Amino acid sequence: MAELQIIGAAPSNFVWVTRIACVEKGVPYTHVQVMPHTPEVDVIHPLGKIPAMRHGDVTLCESRAIIRYIDRAFDGPSLTPRDPVAAARVEQWTSILCTATDPLLLRQYYALYVMAARSGGNPDRAAVEELVTKMEPHFAMLDSAVSGTGHLVGDSFTLADAYLTPILHYMNAVPEGGALLGRSGRLKTYYDRHAARQSVQQTKPPQLVHEMMRR
């Protein structure tokens, strides 16, 4: 059987989500840890971004394509509901997280801490405070979304939860993000429970401030 390779550095939340999917499905894989714009990545992703995937003759890039392939190509518990409405809601939340929540919480806010760590200084406080104000509605939205069942969709772990858990992990690691999460009681309970999943613990990257990767 062809070897499944997940290609990209562990700190990337988009690499992380593909590895979570592999463990949830019980799919063996090899993790090839490389940065964006390296030969292993460039040969698959036309823009040199991570993650990339290789499975025999099949190559894919972009996390959303990769996790859907993993979910459909392998046996194991489905990470997408069979019901078409529920499946559409998984895609809805995945889209929100990738196009709105991640760009604000990680690419802007968390990136301030990454840049500060690189320079040995502190993040720009004015920029942090401005972003925190913008982040508050996202935490409120997510707190409400998980209040019913403790999942984003339905009552089982889906690809939407696989995307959200790494984002909350990074938020929990920095002061203002951790404070916002702590004040969002239902979301904090959600995070604590899903962070303890074997798939998350087994694939968790080194702590604390990392290179900010792109999907």
TORMI-909458 format. One record per residue (C-alpha): residue number from 1; residue in three letters; x, y, z. Coordinates in Angstrom, 3 decimals. Layout:
<recs>
> pos / code / xx / yy / zz
> NUM / ALA / X / Y / Z
...
</recs>
This chain:
<recs>
> pos / code / xx / yy / zz
> 1 / MET / 0.000 / 0.000 / 0.000
> 2 / ALA / 1.272 / 3.468 / -0.867
> 3 / GLU / 2.628 / 5.583 / 1.982
> 4 / LEU / 0.644 / 8.670 / 2.929
> 5 / GLN / 2.858 / 11.690 / 3.526
> 6 / ILE / 1.801 / 14.905 / 5.230
> 7 / ILE / 4.317 / 17.558 / 4.200
> 8 / GLY / 4.896 / 20.730 / 6.211
> 9 / ALA / 6.230 / 22.045 / 9.501
> 10 / ALA / 4.441 / 20.930 / 12.674
> 11 / PRO / 3.683 / 24.433 / 14.075
> 12 / SER / 1.375 / 25.247 / 11.159
> 13 / ASN / -2.212 / 24.903 / 12.332
> 14 / PHE / -3.153 / 23.872 / 8.796
> 15 / VAL / -0.577 / 21.068 / 8.833
> 16 / TRP / -1.803 / 20.157 / 12.301
> 17 / VAL / -5.412 / 19.750 / 11.188
> 18 / THR / -4.431 / 17.250 / 8.487
> 19 / ARG / -2.507 / 15.201 / 11.046
> 20 / ILE / -5.473 / 15.301 / 13.434
> 21 / ALA / -7.627 / 13.916 / 10.629
> 22 / CYS / -5.177 / 11.068 / 10.032
> 23 / VAL / -5.199 / 10.031 / 13.687
> 24 / GLU / -8.976 / 10.352 / 13.997
> 25 / LYS / -9.363 / 8.054 / 10.968
> 26 / GLY / -6.665 / 5.651 / 12.143
> 27 / VAL / -4.642 / 6.259 / 8.973
> 28 / PRO / -0.869 / 5.620 / 9.174
> 29 / TYR / 1.178 / 8.464 / 7.737
> 30 / THR / 4.668 / 9.882 / 7.593
> 31 / HIS / 5.157 / 13.497 / 8.588
> 32 / VAL / 7.731 / 15.259 / 6.416
> 33 / GLN / 8.716 / 18.386 / 8.350
> 34 / VAL / 9.721 / 21.092 / 5.900
> 35 / MET / 9.091 / 24.801 / 5.620
> 36 / PRO / 7.064 / 26.525 / 2.905
> 37 / HIS / 8.842 / 27.170 / -0.404
> 38 / THR / 11.125 / 24.152 / -0.070
> 39 / PRO / 11.542 / 21.654 / -2.930
> 40 / GLU / 9.275 / 19.045 / -1.306
> 41 / VAL / 6.487 / 21.607 / -1.118
> 42 / ASP / 7.080 / 23.519 / -4.336
> 43 / VAL / 6.742 / 20.379 / -6.440
> 44 / ILE / 3.149 / 19.982 / -5.180
> 45 / HIS / 1.835 / 23.451 / -4.260
> 46 / PRO / 2.076 / 26.036 / -7.043
> 47 / LEU / 2.448 / 28.800 / -4.426
> 48 / GLY / 4.818 / 26.895 / -2.159
> 49 / LYS / 2.451 / 26.803 / 0.821
> 50 / ILE / 1.933 / 24.080 / 3.402
> 51 / PRO / 0.530 / 21.557 / 3.950
> 52 / ALA / 1.036 / 19.339 / 0.945
> 53 / MET / 0.223 / 15.650 / 0.667
> 54 / ARG / 1.538 / 12.705 / -1.288
> 55 / HIS / -0.179 / 9.312 / -1.456
> 56 / GLY / 1.328 / 7.193 / -4.180
> 57 / ASP / 0.514 / 8.952 / -7.437
> 58 / VAL / -1.904 / 11.324 / -5.708
> 59 / THR / -0.580 / 14.742 / -4.697
> 60 / LEU / -2.685 / 17.457 / -3.123
> 61 / CYS / -2.204 / 20.854 / -1.564
> 62 / GLU / -4.413 / 23.048 / 0.636
> 63 / SER / -5.601 / 21.623 / 3.937
> 64 / ARG / -9.282 / 21.530 / 3.008
> 65 / ALA / -8.608 / 19.362 / -0.035
> 66 / ILE / -6.257 / 17.108 / 1.928
> 67 / ILE / -8.589 / 16.443 / 4.861
> 68 / ARG / -11.497 / 15.691 / 2.552
> 69 / TYR / -9.355 / 13.213 / 0.661
> 70 / ILE / -8.278 / 11.547 / 3.900
> 71 / ASP / -11.865 / 11.387 / 5.130
> 72 / ARG / -13.188 / 9.834 / 1.914
> 73 / ALA / -10.292 / 7.659 / 0.761
> 74 / PHE / -9.748 / 5.711 / 3.973
> 75 / ASP / -11.801 / 3.569 / 6.296
> 76 / GLY / -12.482 / 4.714 / 9.830
> 77 / PRO / -15.010 / 7.003 / 11.466
> 78 / SER / -16.322 / 9.648 / 9.102
> 79 / LEU / -15.403 / 13.219 / 9.995
> 80 / THR / -18.185 / 14.590 / 7.784
> 81 / PRO / -21.831 / 13.801 / 8.600
> 82 / ARG / -23.796 / 11.770 / 6.083
> 83 / ASP / -26.773 / 14.093 / 6.390
> 84 / PRO / -26.424 / 16.726 / 3.639
> 85 / VAL / -27.535 / 19.610 / 5.851
> 86 / ALA / -25.081 / 18.704 / 8.611
> 87 / ALA / -22.330 / 18.168 / 6.028
> 88 / ALA / -23.030 / 21.611 / 4.601
> 89 / ARG / -22.798 / 23.099 / 8.095
> 90 / VAL / -19.387 / 21.492 / 8.581
> 91 / GLU / -18.281 / 23.194 / 5.364
> 92 / GLN / -19.891 / 26.433 / 6.538
> 93 / TRP / -17.917 / 26.485 / 9.791
> 94 / THR / -14.722 / 25.363 / 8.092
> 95 / SER / -15.069 / 28.264 / 5.676
> 96 / ILE / -15.723 / 30.769 / 8.483
> 97 / LEU / -12.701 / 29.547 / 10.415
> 98 / CYS / -10.371 / 29.592 / 7.401
> 99 / THR / -11.480 / 32.856 / 5.832
> 100 / ALA / -12.386 / 35.010 / 8.852
> 101 / THR / -11.326 / 33.642 / 12.232
> 102 / ASP / -7.875 / 32.332 / 11.354
> 103 / PRO / -6.772 / 35.464 / 9.446
> 104 / LEU / -7.642 / 37.670 / 12.434
> 105 / LEU / -6.687 / 35.513 / 15.402
> 106 / LEU / -3.553 / 33.869 / 14.022
> 107 / ARG / -2.265 / 35.785 / 10.985
> 108 / GLN / -2.701 / 39.179 / 12.674
> 109 / TYR / -2.917 / 38.874 / 16.461
> 110 / TYR / -0.776 / 35.802 / 17.160
> 111 / ALA / 1.673 / 36.953 / 14.501
> 112 / LEU / 2.448 / 39.999 / 16.666
> 113 / TYR / 3.803 / 37.654 / 19.326
> 114 / VAL / 5.754 / 35.692 / 16.734
> 115 / MET / 7.413 / 38.849 / 15.416
> 116 / ALA / 8.133 / 40.044 / 18.955
> 117 / ALA / 9.717 / 36.702 / 19.848
> 118 / ARG / 11.949 / 36.908 / 16.787
> 119 / SER / 13.153 / 40.371 / 17.684
> 120 / GLY / 13.475 / 39.671 / 21.405
> 121 / GLY / 10.999 / 42.425 / 22.241
> 122 / ASN / 7.338 / 42.843 / 23.108
> 123 / PRO / 4.370 / 43.066 / 20.738
> 124 / ASP / 3.033 / 46.476 / 19.809
> 125 / ARG / 0.485 / 47.166 / 22.565
> 126 / ALA / -1.667 / 49.507 / 20.496
> 127 / ALA / -1.897 / 46.939 / 17.723
> 128 / VAL / -2.703 / 44.181 / 20.224
> 129 / GLU / -5.483 / 46.190 / 21.840
> 130 / GLU / -7.012 / 47.101 / 18.486
> 131 / LEU / -7.032 / 43.461 / 17.393
> 132 / VAL / -8.446 / 42.197 / 20.684
> 133 / THR / -11.464 / 44.451 / 20.176
> 134 / LYS / -11.999 / 42.851 / 16.777
> 135 / MET / -11.474 / 39.366 / 18.200
> 136 / GLU / -14.148 / 39.612 / 20.882
> 137 / PRO / -17.087 / 38.988 / 18.503
> 138 / HIS / -15.359 / 35.867 / 17.183
> 139 / PHE / -15.061 / 34.403 / 20.662
> 140 / ALA / -18.710 / 35.243 / 21.356
> 141 / MET / -19.751 / 33.644 / 18.063
> 142 / LEU / -17.820 / 30.449 / 18.766
> 143 / ASP / -18.956 / 30.301 / 22.397
> 144 / SER / -22.546 / 30.352 / 21.188
> 145 / ALA / -21.878 / 27.858 / 18.393
> 146 / VAL / -20.573 / 25.121 / 20.710
> 147 / SER / -23.084 / 25.738 / 23.492
> 148 / GLY / -25.599 / 23.145 / 22.355
> 149 / THR / -23.647 / 19.909 / 21.964
> 150 / GLY / -20.026 / 20.807 / 22.662
> 151 / HIS / -19.269 / 20.502 / 18.947
> 152 / LEU / -19.530 / 22.964 / 16.098
> 153 / VAL / -21.889 / 20.665 / 14.209
> 154 / GLY / -23.981 / 17.832 / 15.597
> 155 / ASP / -22.857 / 15.724 / 18.515
> 156 / SER / -19.622 / 14.201 / 17.205
> 157 / PHE / -16.125 / 15.399 / 16.277
> 158 / THR / -16.028 / 16.681 / 12.690
> 159 / LEU / -13.559 / 18.379 / 10.388
> 160 / ALA / -14.866 / 21.716 / 11.683
> 161 / ASP / -13.731 / 20.821 / 15.207
> 162 / ALA / -10.394 / 19.683 / 13.801
> 163 / TYR / -9.899 / 23.197 / 12.436
> 164 / LEU / -11.045 / 25.058 / 15.526
> 165 / THR / -9.082 / 23.165 / 18.176
> 166 / PRO / -5.595 / 24.205 / 16.926
> 167 / ILE / -6.709 / 27.842 / 16.667
> 168 / LEU / -7.861 / 27.784 / 20.287
> 169 / HIS / -4.613 / 26.077 / 21.296
> 170 / TYR / -2.628 / 29.044 / 20.026
> 171 / MET / -5.052 / 31.526 / 21.559
> 172 / ASN / -4.688 / 29.802 / 24.914
> 173 / ALA / -0.918 / 30.230 / 24.688
> 174 / VAL / -0.827 / 34.046 / 24.635
> 175 / PRO / -2.172 / 36.507 / 27.220
> 176 / GLU / -5.125 / 38.273 / 25.634
> 177 / GLY / -6.233 / 35.229 / 23.646
> 178 / GLY / -6.115 / 33.118 / 26.775
> 179 / ALA / -8.120 / 35.726 / 28.675
> 180 / LEU / -10.787 / 35.878 / 25.966
> 181 / LEU / -10.992 / 32.090 / 25.944
> 182 / GLY / -11.211 / 31.981 / 29.727
> 183 / ARG / -14.119 / 34.419 / 29.711
> 184 / SER / -15.937 / 32.317 / 27.109
> 185 / GLY / -16.976 / 29.569 / 29.489
> 186 / ARG / -18.614 / 27.170 / 27.042
> 187 / LEU / -15.844 / 27.624 / 24.492
> 188 / LYS / -13.194 / 27.014 / 27.168
> 189 / THR / -14.942 / 23.802 / 28.193
> 190 / TYR / -15.067 / 22.823 / 24.515
> 191 / TYR / -11.359 / 23.536 / 24.101
> 192 / ASP / -10.287 / 21.660 / 27.223
> 193 / ARG / -12.252 / 18.578 / 26.174
> 194 / HIS / -11.090 / 18.501 / 22.563
> 195 / ALA / -7.500 / 19.417 / 23.433
> 196 / ALA / -7.395 / 16.197 / 25.456
> 197 / ARG / -8.317 / 14.042 / 22.442
> 198 / GLN / -5.672 / 11.513 / 21.486
> 199 / SER / -5.530 / 12.924 / 17.956
> 200 / VAL / -4.720 / 16.409 / 19.276
> 201 / GLN / -2.273 / 15.333 / 21.962
> 202 / GLN / -0.430 / 12.956 / 19.641
> 203 / THR / 0.092 / 15.633 / 16.983
> 204 / LYS / 0.503 / 18.728 / 19.160
> 205 / PRO / 3.453 / 20.879 / 18.004
> 206 / PRO / 6.129 / 22.257 / 20.320
> 207 / GLN / 5.059 / 25.193 / 22.464
> 208 / LEU / 4.914 / 28.294 / 22.365
> 209 / VAL / 5.547 / 30.923 / 19.677
> 210 / HIS / 6.318 / 29.479 / 16.272
> 211 / GLU / 6.819 / 30.382 / 12.664
> 212 / MET / 3.440 / 31.380 / 11.286
> 213 / MET / 2.735 / 29.009 / 8.441
> 214 / ARG / 0.321 / 29.396 / 5.580
> 215 / ARG / -2.108 / 26.788 / 4.366
</recs>
